[in-house]
Amino acid sequence: MTSDNNASRRQFVNGMLAGALASCVTRGAFGAESRAIKAIAADKGILFGSSVGAGRPGTLAGSFNDPRYLEILKTECSILVPENELKSYVIAAERDRYNFEPGDRIAEFAKTNGLKLRGHNLLWNRAEYTPKWLIEWFGAQNAQEGERWLREYIQKVCTHYGDQIHSWDVVNETVEPKTGEIRETPFTRVLGFDALRIAYEAARESAPHAQLVYNDYMSWGAEDEKHRTGVLRLLQQFKARKVPVDALGIQSHLGSGAGQHREWKAFVDEVVAMGYRLLITEFDISDKDVSGDLKARDTRVAAVARDYLDMMFSYRQLDQVLCWGMVDKYSWLQRFSPRADKAPLRPDPYDDLYQPKLLREAIAAALMSARRR
C-alpha cells in the first residue's frame, strides 16, 4: 500500500467517522449497530472483552468498585481479564503467603455473570514488576532451586483458578524493545532461556485446558522494528525447542499516528505462518498528541481504531479482542502518559459519563465487517 493510498484511506475514514459522530449526537444512539459488542463479535466467532481492576494504593480507584462500570462489562463483554490482580506483585507480595483475594473477587463476578476469564500473567519477566523479596531470594539460588520455585508458583496459581481461566498470558514482555533480546532478570540470570520454557511447561501441566499465550507490546510504529524482530526470534525459538506456546498476545496500545501497514502485515504474516493463534489483549488508543476539540480527538482515535482493526480482523487466527478498559477515567494512560494540556485522555470506548463514543462505533463497525472465524 502506497503512502498516497494510506493518506486517502485515512481521509476517507476520518470523514466517515465525523459524519457518524454528528448522526449519533442527533439520534442519541450509535447507528451502525445498537446491539452489544459481544453479540456482534459472537456472530463472527470472536470473543470481545475488557480489563477490570480493583485498584492499587496511590492510584485511581479501581473500576471493579464502580457499579456503572460493571454494568457496561455485563452488557458489552463476553470475556474479562484482571488488570493486576493475578500478577506476582499481588499474589506473591509476601514471601510466605499467597494473596488470591483480589483475583477471586473478579473471578467470582465473571462466573456469576457468565463471562469467560483470561489470566494475566504468570511470569512478567521484568524486575521492576517483581516483588523485591523474590528478586533478592531468586538471585541467591541455583538453577535447581529457581526452577522448583517457578514450577511451584505456577502450579499453585493455575490450579487455584482451574478450568475457569480460558487463556493465560504465561510470559509477559520478555523482549527488550531497544535491542530485541530477551530481558536480563533474576529469572534469566539463574535459568537462562529455560525460565521461559519452564513457565510454559508448568502452565501446560497445571492448566492443560487453557490457551497459553506470549504477550508483548510491540506495535506497528516505525520505532518498534527491533522489538518486532525480537518477538519473531523468540517465537521461532519456542517452535524450535518445542515450548508449548499456542498464541501471540498483541497488546495494541496504539498512538494517534499512522501505522506501518506493510511492515506490520509482514510481521503478523510471519507469526501466523509459524502456526500461532492471535489475540488483541490490551487495546486502547491514546489521544495524547491529538489537538482540537473533543470531536476532533474522538474522530482521530476512531479512525486509527478502524484502520488497525480492519487489518487485524483479516486474520482468521484472531478470535479474541480485549480493551484495556472501557471507561476513560479508569485508563492507566491517565497517569502513565498524560496530555501536555492536562486534559483527560479519551482512549476507551466510553467517556467519563459512561456514554459510548466513536471508538465504540469503530470497534462495532470493524467487527461487522470481519469475516466469520
Secondary structure per residue as TSV (DSSP state, phi and psi in degrees):
chain	resnum	aa	ss	phi	psi
A	1	M	-	360.0	127.0
A	2	T	-	-77.8	162.9
A	3	S	H	-64.8	-34.0
A	4	D	H	-63.1	-42.2
A	5	N	H	-65.6	-38.7
A	6	N	H	-60.1	-45.3
A	7	A	H	-63.6	-41.7
A	8	S	H	-63.2	-41.0
A	9	R	H	-64.3	-43.5
A	10	R	H	-63.5	-40.7
A	11	Q	H	-62.4	-42.0
A	12	F	H	-63.7	-47.1
A	13	V	H	-65.1	-41.9
A	14	N	H	-59.1	-44.3
A	15	G	H	-64.7	-42.7
A	16	M	H	-61.0	-45.3
A	17	L	H	-72.4	-32.6
A	18	A	H	-61.9	-41.9
A	19	G	H	-64.2	-38.6
A	20	A	H	-64.0	-39.3
A	21	L	H	-62.2	-45.1
A	22	A	H	-60.9	-40.2
A	23	S	H	-64.8	-40.3
A	24	C	H	-64.6	-39.4
A	25	V	H	-61.2	-38.4
A	26	T	H	-69.7	-45.2
A	27	R	H	-88.1	-22.6
A	28	G	S	78.7	13.4
A	29	A	S	-153.6	158.4
A	30	F	-	-83.7	128.1
A	31	G	S	-80.6	-27.9
A	32	A	S	-62.5	-38.1
A	33	E	-	-170.2	119.3
A	34	S	-	-86.7	-8.9
A	35	R	S	-68.5	162.3
A	36	A	-	-60.0	146.8
A	37	I	H	-59.5	-37.6
A	38	K	H	-61.6	-32.7
A	39	A	H	-72.8	-40.6
A	40	I	H	-62.7	-44.3
A	41	A	H	-63.3	-42.4
A	42	A	H	-60.5	-33.6
A	43	D	H	-58.5	-26.9
A	44	K	T	-103.6	7.8
A	45	G	T	75.6	28.6
A	46	I	-	-119.3	140.8
A	47	L	E	-92.7	131.1
A	48	F	E	-115.0	137.5
A	49	G	E	-159.6	-163.8
A	50	S	E	-156.0	164.3
A	51	S	E	-83.2	161.5
A	52	V	E	-150.9	140.9
A	53	G	-	-137.6	148.6
A	54	A	-	-82.2	-12.1
A	55	G	B	89.4	158.4
A	56	R	-	-128.4	153.9
A	57	P	T	-54.7	134.9
A	58	G	T	83.7	2.6
A	59	T	S	-120.2	-177.3
A	60	L	-	-59.9	148.5
A	61	A	B	-58.5	144.5
A	62	G	-	-69.1	143.3
A	63	S	G	-64.7	-25.0
A	64	F	G	-66.3	-19.2
A	65	N	G	-91.2	6.9
A	66	D	-	-111.1	109.4
A	67	P	H	-58.2	-35.1
A	68	R	H	-68.2	-36.5
A	69	Y	H	-64.2	-43.2
A	70	L	H	-63.8	-34.4
A	71	E	H	-65.2	-38.0
A	72	I	H	-63.3	-42.9
A	73	L	H	-59.8	-45.5
A	74	K	H	-64.9	-34.6
A	75	T	H	-76.6	-43.8
A	76	E	H	-98.1	-22.4
A	77	C	-	-113.1	150.1
A	78	S	S	-115.0	-6.9
A	79	I	E	-148.4	142.9
A	80	L	E	-123.9	159.9
A	81	V	E	-139.7	128.6
A	82	P	E	-66.0	136.6
A	83	E	S	-66.9	-49.8
A	84	N	S	-131.6	-12.6
A	85	E	T	-70.0	-16.0
A	86	L	T	-107.7	11.4
A	87	K	S	-84.2	156.3
A	88	S	H	-63.7	-29.2
A	89	Y	H	-72.5	-9.2
A	90	V	H	-100.4	-55.2
A	91	I	H	-65.5	-41.0
A	92	A	T	-113.9	35.0
A	93	A	S	-60.5	-32.5
A	94	E	B	-111.2	143.5
A	95	R	T	-60.7	-40.6
A	96	D	T	-110.3	22.4
A	97	R	B	-148.4	131.8
A	98	Y	-	-96.7	127.6
A	99	N	-	-108.2	97.1
A	100	F	-	-97.1	-4.7
A	101	E	H	-57.1	-48.6
A	102	P	H	-61.5	-43.8
A	103	G	H	-65.3	-36.3
A	104	D	H	-63.2	-36.1
A	105	R	H	-65.5	-40.9
A	106	I	H	-69.5	-40.0
A	107	A	H	-62.2	-39.4
A	108	E	H	-67.2	-40.6
A	109	F	H	-60.3	-44.8
A	110	A	H	-61.2	-45.9
A	111	K	H	-63.8	-44.8
A	112	T	H	-60.8	-33.0
A	113	N	T	-104.8	13.9
A	114	G	T	68.3	30.9
A	115	L	-	-103.4	139.3
A	116	K	E	-71.1	165.7
A	117	L	E	-135.6	131.4
A	118	R	E	-96.0	153.5
A	119	G	E	-108.8	126.1
A	120	H	E	-140.5	107.7
A	121	N	E	-143.5	170.3
A	122	L	E	-91.1	-39.5
A	123	L	E	-136.0	99.3
A	124	W	E	-88.7	99.7
A	125	N	-	-80.5	61.0
A	126	R	-	-141.1	124.2
A	127	A	G	-61.9	-33.1
A	128	E	G	-68.3	-14.3
A	129	Y	G	-114.2	24.0
A	130	T	S	-114.5	138.3
A	131	P	-	-53.0	137.6
A	132	K	H	-58.5	-41.2
A	133	W	H	-62.0	-35.3
A	134	L	H	-71.9	-37.6
A	135	I	H	-59.8	-47.6
A	136	E	H	-66.0	-42.7
A	137	W	H	-66.8	-48.2
A	138	F	H	-63.2	-38.8
A	139	G	H	-64.6	-18.0
A	140	A	T	-97.1	3.4
A	141	Q	S	-100.0	160.3
A	142	N	-	-87.6	175.7
A	143	A	H	-61.5	-38.1
A	144	Q	H	-63.8	-45.7
A	145	E	H	-70.3	-36.6
A	146	G	H	-62.5	-43.8
A	147	E	H	-64.8	-39.3
A	148	R	H	-59.5	-46.7
A	149	W	H	-64.2	-45.2
A	150	L	H	-63.2	-44.5
A	151	R	H	-63.8	-41.8
A	152	E	H	-65.3	-42.9
A	153	Y	H	-61.6	-48.8
A	154	I	H	-65.0	-38.7
A	155	Q	H	-62.2	-43.1
A	156	K	H	-66.9	-42.4
A	157	V	H	-69.0	-46.6
A	158	C	H	-63.4	-44.5
A	159	T	H	-72.8	-26.6
A	160	H	H	-60.9	-41.1
A	161	Y	H	-95.9	-14.9
A	162	G	G	53.8	-140.5
A	163	D	G	-69.8	-8.2
A	164	Q	G	-68.2	-28.9
A	165	I	E	-79.1	114.2
A	166	H	E	-75.1	-33.7
A	167	S	E	-155.8	132.6
A	168	W	E	-112.1	130.4
A	169	D	E	-77.8	97.3
A	170	V	E	-73.6	-53.7
A	171	V	E	-116.4	135.3
A	172	N	E	-123.1	125.7
A	173	E	S	55.2	52.9
A	174	T	-	-93.3	-5.6
A	175	V	B	-95.8	127.0
A	176	E	-	-76.5	117.2
A	177	P	T	-59.0	-35.5
A	178	K	T	-74.5	-24.4
A	179	T	T	-117.5	-23.9
A	180	G	-	79.6	6.5
A	181	E	S	-97.1	162.5
A	182	I	B	-66.6	132.5
A	183	R	-	-60.1	142.9
A	184	E	-	-90.1	121.0
A	185	T	-	-137.7	172.8
A	186	P	H	-55.7	-33.2
A	187	F	H	-66.7	-47.3
A	188	T	H	-76.8	-27.2
A	189	R	H	-65.6	-33.7
A	190	V	H	-85.9	-40.7
A	191	L	H	-112.9	-13.3
A	192	G	T	65.0	-149.8
A	193	F	T	-58.0	-26.1
A	194	D	H	-61.2	-21.7
A	195	A	H	-58.3	-39.7
A	196	L	H	-73.5	-45.8
A	197	R	H	-58.4	-46.3
A	198	I	H	-61.4	-41.4
A	199	A	H	-59.2	-45.1
A	200	Y	H	-71.0	-39.5
A	201	E	H	-63.4	-41.9
A	202	A	H	-65.9	-39.1
A	203	A	H	-66.5	-42.4
A	204	R	H	-62.3	-39.5
A	205	E	H	-67.9	-40.6
A	206	S	H	-92.7	-17.6
A	207	A	-	-136.4	64.8
A	208	P	T	-64.1	-20.8
A	209	H	T	-82.5	-19.4
A	210	A	S	-88.4	149.2
A	211	Q	E	-73.4	132.1
A	212	L	E	-106.0	124.1
A	213	V	E	-121.1	141.4
A	214	Y	E	-97.7	126.0
A	215	N	E	-116.7	132.4
A	216	D	E	-156.0	169.5
A	217	Y	-	-111.6	19.2
A	218	M	-	-55.3	143.1
A	219	S	-	-125.3	-177.8
A	220	W	S	-90.9	14.3
A	221	G	S	-82.1	154.6
A	222	A	G	-61.0	-30.6
A	223	E	G	-71.3	-10.5
A	224	D	G	-102.9	17.7
A	225	E	H	-60.9	-45.2
A	226	K	H	-64.8	-36.5
A	227	H	H	-63.6	-47.9
A	228	R	H	-60.4	-43.0
A	229	T	H	-61.2	-41.0
A	230	G	H	-65.7	-39.2
A	231	V	H	-65.4	-42.3
A	232	L	H	-60.3	-42.8
A	233	R	H	-62.9	-40.2
A	234	L	H	-64.8	-45.5
A	235	L	H	-61.2	-36.4
A	236	Q	H	-64.8	-39.8
A	237	Q	H	-63.1	-41.7
A	238	F	H	-57.4	-45.7
A	239	K	H	-64.4	-46.2
A	240	A	H	-63.2	-33.0
A	241	R	T	-99.6	8.1
A	242	K	T	57.3	39.1
A	243	V	-	-77.8	131.1
A	244	P	-	-76.8	74.8
A	245	V	-	-107.8	127.2
A	246	D	-	-95.6	-30.8
A	247	A	E	-153.9	159.7
A	248	L	E	-103.6	124.0
A	249	G	E	-90.4	117.2
A	250	I	E	-101.9	108.6
A	251	Q	-	-59.3	-46.7
A	252	S	-	69.4	45.9
A	253	H	E	-85.2	99.4
A	254	L	E	-101.4	153.0
A	255	G	-	-95.4	-172.8
A	256	S	S	-91.9	-2.3
A	257	G	S	-81.1	168.7
A	258	A	-	-72.5	144.2
A	259	G	-	-89.6	165.8
A	260	Q	-	-87.8	90.8
A	261	H	H	-61.0	-49.1
A	262	R	H	-65.5	-45.9
A	263	E	H	-67.0	-39.5
A	264	W	H	-66.8	-43.5
A	265	K	H	-61.9	-39.6
A	266	A	H	-61.9	-39.7
A	267	F	H	-62.6	-51.5
A	268	V	H	-64.9	-37.2
A	269	D	H	-57.9	-41.9
A	270	E	H	-66.3	-37.7
A	271	V	H	-62.3	-50.3
A	272	V	H	-71.4	-28.7
A	273	A	H	-64.2	-25.4
A	274	M	T	-80.6	-5.1
A	275	G	T	97.3	10.4
A	276	Y	-	-85.4	145.0
A	277	R	E	-79.2	171.1
A	278	L	E	-128.8	145.1
A	279	L	E	-137.3	143.5
A	280	I	E	-96.0	113.7
A	281	T	E	-102.8	-21.5
A	282	E	E	-147.9	55.1
A	283	F	E	-75.2	126.4
A	284	D	E	-160.0	166.4
A	285	I	E	-135.3	118.7
A	286	S	-	-79.9	133.4
A	287	D	-	-104.7	28.9
A	288	K	T	-53.4	-39.8
A	289	D	T	-105.7	13.4
A	290	V	-	-94.2	123.5
A	291	S	-	-91.3	171.5
A	292	G	S	102.3	-173.8
A	293	D	-	-80.9	-177.7
A	294	L	H	-62.0	-36.3
A	295	K	H	-60.9	-45.1
A	296	A	H	-65.7	-42.4
A	297	R	H	-64.8	-47.5
A	298	D	H	-65.2	-35.7
A	299	T	H	-64.5	-43.6
A	300	R	H	-64.3	-45.3
A	301	V	H	-58.1	-45.9
A	302	A	H	-65.2	-36.7
A	303	A	H	-65.1	-43.3
A	304	V	H	-62.9	-42.9
A	305	A	H	-59.5	-47.2
A	306	R	H	-64.8	-41.7
A	307	D	H	-59.6	-47.9
A	308	Y	H	-68.8	-47.8
A	309	L	H	-67.2	-36.6
A	310	D	H	-58.1	-43.2
A	311	M	H	-65.7	-45.8
A	312	M	H	-68.6	-37.4
A	313	F	H	-71.9	-9.7
A	314	S	T	-70.2	-13.6
A	315	Y	-	-95.2	116.3
A	316	R	T	-70.6	-13.0
A	317	Q	T	-70.5	-13.5
A	318	L	E	-92.1	114.2
A	319	D	E	-134.6	14.0
A	320	Q	E	-142.5	133.6
A	321	V	E	-135.9	121.1
A	322	L	E	-125.6	127.6
A	323	C	E	-75.4	150.2
A	324	W	S	-92.7	63.3
A	325	G	-	113.9	147.4
A	326	M	S	-110.3	-18.2
A	327	V	B	-126.0	131.4
A	328	D	G	-51.9	-45.1
A	329	K	G	-66.0	-17.8
A	330	Y	G	-95.2	1.9
A	331	S	-	-66.5	136.7
A	332	W	T	-60.4	-24.9
A	333	L	H	-67.6	-23.6
A	334	Q	H	-57.7	-35.8
A	335	R	H	-103.1	-26.4
A	336	F	H	-80.1	-37.9
A	337	S	S	-146.4	70.3
A	338	P	-	-73.5	163.0
A	339	R	-	-74.1	151.3
A	340	A	T	-64.4	-31.9
A	341	D	T	-85.5	4.2
A	342	K	-	70.0	2.5
A	343	A	-	-68.7	144.8
A	344	P	-	-60.3	140.9
A	345	L	-	-71.2	160.3
A	346	R	-	-131.4	65.9
A	347	P	-	-96.1	-3.7
A	348	D	S	-115.8	169.6
A	349	P	S	-68.7	-21.6
A	350	Y	B	-122.3	147.0
A	351	D	-	-87.1	-175.4
A	352	D	T	-69.3	-13.3
A	353	L	T	-97.9	12.5
A	354	Y	S	65.8	28.6
A	355	Q	-	-102.3	140.1
A	356	P	B	-66.8	145.3
A	357	K	-	-116.1	179.3
A	358	L	H	-60.7	-27.2
A	359	L	H	-62.4	-38.5
A	360	R	H	-62.4	-42.6
A	361	E	H	-60.0	-42.2
A	362	A	H	-65.1	-41.4
A	363	I	H	-62.7	-47.5
A	364	A	H	-61.5	-43.6
A	365	A	H	-65.0	-40.4
A	366	A	H	-65.1	-38.3
A	367	L	H	-66.2	-41.1
A	368	M	H	-64.4	-29.6
A	369	S	H	-85.0	-11.6
A	370	A	S	-72.7	152.8
A	371	R	-	-76.0	151.7
A	372	R	-	-73.3	139.9
A	373	R	-	-79.9	360.0
